[in-house]
């Protein structure tokens, strides 16, 4: 049996908020909806890096 993933498939691994994959992301505390999360918050290295970069640019 495979080990459970570190994160849920729909959880943003950068901002750690639940998002709806393929739909408008849910709003997170203190900010607007993360559109980027819905696109990049998948359990893929490329998605993680791209989303992490989007957070760094907006910070």
C-alpha positions as CSV (number, residue, x, y, z in Angstrom):
1,X,0.0,0.0,0.0
2,X,1.3,3.4,-0.9
3,X,2.0,6.0,1.8
4,X,-0.6,8.8,2.1
5,X,0.4,12.0,0.4
6,X,1.7,14.8,2.6
7,X,-1.1,17.1,1.4
8,X,-4.6,16.6,0.1
9,X,-4.7,17.0,-3.7
10,X,-6.9,20.2,-3.3
11,X,-4.7,21.8,-0.7
12,X,-2.3,24.6,-1.6
13,X,1.1,23.5,-0.5
14,X,2.3,27.1,-0.2
15,X,-0.4,29.0,1.6
16,X,-1.9,25.8,3.2
17,X,-5.5,26.6,2.4
18,X,-8.0,24.3,0.8
19,X,-8.9,25.2,-2.8
20,X,-11.3,23.8,-5.3
21,X,-9.3,22.4,-8.2
22,X,-10.7,23.4,-11.5
23,X,-13.0,25.9,-10.0
24,X,-12.7,29.3,-8.3
25,X,-10.6,28.9,-5.2
26,X,-12.0,29.4,-1.8
27,X,-11.1,32.7,-0.1
28,X,-8.4,32.5,2.6
29,X,-8.2,34.4,5.8
30,X,-7.2,38.0,5.3
31,X,-7.2,38.0,1.5
32,X,-9.1,37.5,-1.7
33,X,-9.6,34.2,-3.4
34,X,-6.4,32.6,-4.7
35,X,-7.1,32.0,-8.3
36,X,-3.5,30.7,-8.7
37,X,-4.2,28.0,-6.1
38,X,-6.9,26.4,-8.3
39,X,-4.4,26.2,-11.1
40,X,-1.2,25.2,-9.4
41,X,-2.1,23.5,-6.1
42,X,-1.7,20.0,-7.4
43,X,0.7,17.4,-6.1
44,X,3.3,18.1,-8.8
45,X,6.7,19.5,-8.5
46,X,6.2,21.9,-11.4
47,X,2.9,23.1,-9.9
48,X,4.4,23.6,-6.5
49,X,7.3,25.6,-7.9
50,X,5.1,27.8,-10.1
51,X,2.7,28.5,-7.3
52,X,5.5,29.2,-4.8
53,X,6.9,31.7,-7.2
54,X,3.5,33.4,-7.5
55,X,3.4,33.8,-3.8
56,X,6.9,35.2,-3.7
57,X,6.1,37.8,-6.4
58,X,2.9,38.9,-4.6
59,X,4.5,39.2,-1.2
